[in-house]
Amino acid sequence: MRFVTFSHAGAKNRPGVVDATGQTIVDLSKEGIADLNALILEGEAGLTIARRALKQPKLKVPLAEATLGAPIPRPRRNIMCVGKNYFEHSKEFEKSGFDSTSGGQAVPDAPVIFTKAPSSVSPPGAEIPSHLDPTQSTDYEGELGVVIGRGGRGIAKAAAYGHVFGYVILNDVTARKLQSQHKQWFLGKSVDGFCPMGPYLVTADEVGDVTKLVLTTEVNGERRQEGKVSDLIFDIPTIIETISRTMTLEPGDVIATGTPAGVGIGFTPPKFLKKGDVVRIAITGLGALENPVA
């Protein structure tokens, strides 16, 4: 199933599921679901409610008449992220001079985990507020997001996919000079509006083999990034095992899995985002996320 958060006819941020035609949204708020976080917490019962709602025409809204928000407009906790998780990007980041954590090591021995504040999330079509970056070094990072369904601690790799609710596109927008200056990444990653997300949260069963997905990023129509999920240095089960080894993952947690080569700092000189640019990220089967830059 494809879940969305949408606004229509004055009603804002309602949870919905897109029907089989791809042209209609079923309003899940009328089935007692407050938001997608609540649906995920319900587990299989939440999916059952969605399946039942799909059979009720009175709940349907034309997709063309709705405005889509981030599927999870306000994550319950920080977004967990993996840095330097594609080989070529890891190398370009180390060579860029902006990585204050590498110690000269291009490819990490273990997953590099950091977080972004929930307030960084923004919807498809929203402006990326580069003007809030005092260093004028705003960069894009197209990424696959993993949304946890069943929580847990000490999750083994072999069981990891059983804890995944679904997948979403996100843009791990970064103020590069802040990232470097502070010797850690939180401030440079957590500027308000620096995590566009959407348009769909697609359930794991519909995606199937996630390693076959391909991600592309374009800036003003120019292809900048292209990467296969199968090329991750640390795959999704390894990421889930690593994080859950020391902390409990909870339903609705969002994990950004890393970005391929081709980010702005990989060019000489760097191609930072500027007002008027448009960033478009697409992933096989998950749609496309497009945002202008302000």
C-alpha positions in Angstrom: 0.0 0.0 0.0 0.9 3.6 -0.6 0.3 5.9 2.4 0.2 9.7 2.3 -0.5 12.7 4.4 -2.7 15.1 2.6 -4.8 18.3 2.8 -8.1 18.8 1.0 -11.0 21.2 1.1 -9.7 23.0 4.2 -8.8 19.8 6.1 -5.1 19.6 6.8 -2.6 16.8 7.4 -5.0 13.9 7.1 -3.7 10.3 6.8 -4.6 8.5 3.6 -4.0 5.5 1.5 -3.9 5.6 -2.3 -6.2 3.2 -4.1 -5.2 0.7 -6.8 -5.9 3.3 -9.6 -3.3 5.6 -8.2 -5.8 8.5 -8.8 -7.7 8.5 -5.5 -6.9 8.9 -1.8 -8.9 7.2 0.9 -9.2 9.4 3.9 -8.2 7.3 6.9 -9.1 10.0 9.5 -12.7 9.0 9.0 -11.8 5.5 10.2 -10.4 6.8 13.4 -6.7 7.1 12.4 -5.2 10.3 13.6 -2.0 10.2 11.5 0.4 7.7 10.0 2.4 7.4 13.2 -0.8 6.2 14.9 -1.4 3.7 12.0 2.1 2.3 12.3 1.7 1.9 16.0 -1.4 -0.2 15.4 0.7 -2.7 13.4 -1.3 -5.3 11.5 -4.5 -3.9 12.9 -3.7 -0.5 11.2 -3.2 -2.2 7.9 -6.5 -4.0 8.3 -8.2 -0.7 8.8 -6.6 0.7 5.7 -7.6 -2.4 3.6 -11.2 -2.0 4.8 -11.3 1.7 4.1 -10.2 1.1 0.5 -13.5 -0.6 -0.1 -15.5 2.4 1.0 -16.1 4.9 -1.9 -17.5 7.6 0.4 -14.0 8.1 1.9 -12.3 8.8 -1.4 -10.7 12.1 -2.5 -9.2 12.7 -6.0 -5.5 12.8 -5.7 -5.3 15.6 -8.2 -7.3 17.8 -5.8 -5.2 17.1 -2.8 -2.0 18.6 -1.5 0.5 16.0 -0.3 2.6 16.6 2.8 5.5 14.7 4.2 4.0 11.2 5.0 5.2 11.6 8.6 5.1 15.4 9.0 6.5 15.2 12.5 8.5 12.1 13.4 8.2 11.2 17.1 12.0 11.1 17.4 15.0 12.3 15.6 15.6 10.9 12.1 18.5 8.5 12.3 20.9 8.7 9.4 23.9 6.8 8.0 26.8 8.8 6.6 29.3 7.8 3.9 27.3 4.7 3.0 28.1 4.4 -0.7 31.7 3.8 -1.7 32.1 6.6 -4.3 30.3 9.1 -2.1 32.4 8.2 0.9 35.5 8.9 -1.3 34.3 12.2 -2.7 33.3 13.4 0.8 36.7 12.5 2.2 38.4 14.3 -0.7 36.2 17.4 -0.4 37.8 18.8 2.7 34.4 19.1 4.5 34.7 15.8 6.5 36.1 16.7 9.9 35.5 13.1 11.2 37.3 10.9 8.7 40.9 11.0 10.0 42.0 10.3 6.4 39.8 7.2 6.1 37.7 7.3 3.0 35.6 4.2 3.6 34.3 3.6 7.2 34.9 0.4 9.1 31.5 0.6 10.8 28.3 2.5 10.0 28.5 6.3 10.7 25.3 7.2 12.6 24.0 10.7 13.2 20.6 12.3 13.5 18.5 15.1 12.2 15.9 17.0 14.3 12.2 16.3 13.6 11.7 20.0 12.9 13.8 19.6 9.7 11.1 17.6 8.0 9.2 19.4 5.2 6.7 18.3 2.5 7.1 17.8 -1.3 7.0 21.1 -3.1 8.1 23.1 -0.1 11.0 25.5 -0.5 14.3 24.4 0.8 15.2 27.4 3.0 18.9 27.9 2.0 18.6 31.4 3.4 18.6 29.9 6.9 22.1 28.5 6.3 24.4 31.3 7.5 27.3 29.7 5.7 25.7 29.7 2.2 26.9 26.1 1.7 23.6 24.2 1.3 23.9 20.9 -0.4 21.5 18.1 -1.4 21.6 14.3 -0.6 19.0 12.1 -2.2 18.3 9.1 0.1 16.1 6.1 0.7 14.3 6.3 4.0 13.4 3.2 6.0 10.4 3.5 8.3 10.3 1.0 11.3 7.1 -0.9 11.9 7.7 -3.3 14.7 10.1 -1.9 17.2 12.7 -3.8 19.2 16.2 -3.9 20.7 18.9 -6.3 19.7 17.4 -7.0 16.3 19.5 -9.5 14.3 20.3 -8.9 10.7 18.4 -12.1 9.7 15.2 -10.6 11.3 15.7 -7.0 10.4 13.3 -6.8 7.3 10.5 -8.1 9.5 10.8 -4.8 11.5 10.4 -2.6 8.4 7.0 -1.0 7.8 7.9 0.7 4.5 10.1 3.1 2.5 10.1 6.8 1.6 12.2 9.2 -0.4 14.0 12.0 1.5 16.5 14.7 0.9 19.2 15.0 3.6 19.9 18.6 2.9 23.0 19.8 4.6 24.8 23.1 5.5 28.3 21.8 4.6 30.3 24.5 6.4 28.3 24.1 9.6 28.8 20.3 9.3 32.5 20.8 9.1 32.9 23.7 11.6 31.2 22.0 14.5 33.2 18.7 14.1 29.9 16.8 14.2 26.9 16.8 11.9 23.8 17.6 13.9 23.6 21.4 13.4 24.5 21.3 9.7 21.8 18.6 9.1 19.0 20.0 11.3 18.3 23.4 9.9 14.5 23.9 9.8 13.2 22.5 6.5 16.3 20.6 5.6 14.6 17.2 5.3 12.0 17.2 2.5 10.2 13.9 2.6 7.6 12.1 0.4 5.4 11.9 -1.5 4.5 8.3 -0.5 5.3 5.9 2.3 5.2 2.6 0.5 4.8 -0.6 2.5 7.6 -3.1 2.4 5.5 -5.9 0.8 4.6 -3.6 -2.1 8.3 -2.7 -2.6 9.5 -6.3 -2.6 13.3 -6.6 -3.0 14.4 -3.2 -1.8 18.0 -3.8 -3.1 16.8 -3.5 -6.6 15.7 0.1 -6.2 17.5 2.8 -8.1 17.9 6.4 -6.8 18.5 9.4 -9.0 18.8 13.1 -8.1 18.5 16.0 -10.6 19.2 19.7 -10.0 17.5 21.9 -12.6 17.1 18.9 -14.8 20.8 17.9 -14.7 21.4 14.4 -13.4 23.8 14.6 -10.4 23.3 11.3 -8.6 22.4 7.8 -9.5 22.9 4.8 -7.2 21.5 1.3 -6.5 20.4 0.3 -3.1 22.4 -2.8 -3.6 25.5 -0.7 -3.6 25.2 0.4 0.0 28.4 -0.3 2.0 26.3 -1.3 5.0 22.9 -2.8 3.9 19.6 -2.2 5.6 19.7 -5.2 7.9 23.2 -4.2 9.1 22.0 -0.7 9.8 19.1 -1.9 11.8 21.2 -4.4 13.7 23.8 -1.7 14.5 21.3 0.9 15.8 19.2 -1.5 17.8 22.3 -3.1 19.5 22.4 -0.1 21.9 19.0 1.6 21.6 15.4 0.4 21.2 14.0 1.2 17.8 10.3 2.3 17.9 7.4 2.1 15.5 7.6 5.1 13.2 11.3 5.7 13.5 12.8 6.9 10.2 16.3 5.8 9.1 18.0 7.6 6.2 20.3 5.0 4.6 22.9 7.2 2.9 23.5 9.1 -0.4 25.3 8.1 -3.6 28.1 10.1 -5.2 27.3 13.3 -7.0 26.5 15.7 -4.1 27.4 19.4 -4.6 30.7 19.2 -2.6 31.9 16.5 -5.0 32.4 19.1 -7.7 35.3 21.5 -8.2 34.3 24.1 -7.3 31.4 22.9 -5.2 27.9 23.2 -6.7 26.0 24.5 -3.6 22.3 25.0 -4.0 21.1 28.6 -4.7 17.8 30.4 -4.8 15.7 29.3 -7.8 17.2 25.8 -8.1 14.9 22.8 -8.2 16.0 19.4 -6.7 14.2 16.3 -7.9 14.8 12.9 -6.3 13.3 9.7 -7.7 13.4 6.1 -6.5 12.0 3.2 -8.4 8.5 2.5 -7.2 8.4 5.3 -4.6 7.6 8.2 -6.9 9.5 11.5 -7.0 10.2 14.2 -4.5 10.7 17.7 -5.9 11.5 20.9 -4.0 12.5 24.4 -5.1 15.3 26.3 -3.3 14.7 29.6 -1.5 
